[in-house]
Amino acid sequence: MVDRRYEAHDTGRGHPESPHRIRVIRETLADYRRDDLVALEPRLATHEELALNHVTAHVERVAATAGHGAGAFDADTPVSSDSFETARLAVGGVLHLLDAVIAGDVDNGFAFVRPPGHHAETDRAMGFCLFNNVAIGVHHLRKRHGIDRVLVVDWDVHHGNGTQASFYTDPDALYVSTHQYPFYPGTGAAREVGAGSGEGRTVNVPLAAGCDDNEYVSAFTSLIEPIAMQFRPEVVLISAGFDAHRRDPLASMGVTDAGFRAMTRVLLRVAAAHAGGRLAAVLEGGYDMDALRTSVPAVLDELGGRTLADALSTPVPQVGALAGAEAVQRAYWDL
């Protein structure tokens, strides 16, 4: 799912989260060929759907920006006259994709939406994000479809503080994040594991700057996959940022297209084992246009069963790269 209307959210000259991201993805998909590919058209989310994860005051604050020209919630999060409608379209696009996956109209899918969402908290816009697309999606799956156990895996290079906070005490939502650490927004330490009945349902895998496919794929195969298999999700969601790519200008990681392929493959295995194959990816970050041009088709290939030879079947991570996360998570999972 991608739509020209996602370009209407104007972040201003020089902002990395620009309309050009969607333009490049649309151009890439125009040249992408796969016989079984289904195009879905997004819809606008209702105010009630936005309120599934956000307090009324926050929804009203974002709505109040409509038609009022340039503004900002903070130094990183500008808005324009069309930002509220675009953000509604982003949420609605994700919900429409989830409905199609649950109905069996598509096996899985990717919602290429903007603005991104994983930094948005229940009462605050931040980090380029206005509404938390994925968190609203989890609530939607529960309310409309009766889904209980949802796995959210966030491979964006920045920790998804908003998504983590939304489900920090929830025993039926497993939030997993791989991210550069320490880094913006400052959350995501390995010791952040959830609270109350949700203790053990947050899995943070903080990685030092410079980590590449070896560390990421090892984290997915040796830590995330066994935990996810034990959790037994009914649906798998991916907060799919491409800013861990080695070309990205905002971070310092070394993931390649092959790495994103491999991470997708692991999550497809989890979905096949426990969720009837039901999986949806949602665009988060990713600010190098050439990286988007190559990484997006790589993930779509995996989602469509176009599997290349697995060059990353035996990753060799830096010694101790995953030690902290593994040590913490052994208290909750069989690793």
Secondary structure by P-SEA (a helix, b strand, c coil): ccccccccccccccccccaaaaaaaaaaaaacccccbbbbbbbbbccccccccccaaaaaaaaaaccccccccccccccccaaaaaaaaaaaaaaaaaaaaaacccccccccccccccccccccccccccccaaaaaaaaaaacccccbbbbbbcccccaaaaaaaccccccbbbbbbbccccccccccccccccccccccbbbbcccccccaaaaaaaaaccaaaaaaaacccbbbbcccccccccccccbbbbcaaaaaaaaaaaaaaaaaccccbbbbbbcccccccccccaaaaaaaaaacccccccccccccccccaaaaaaaacccccc
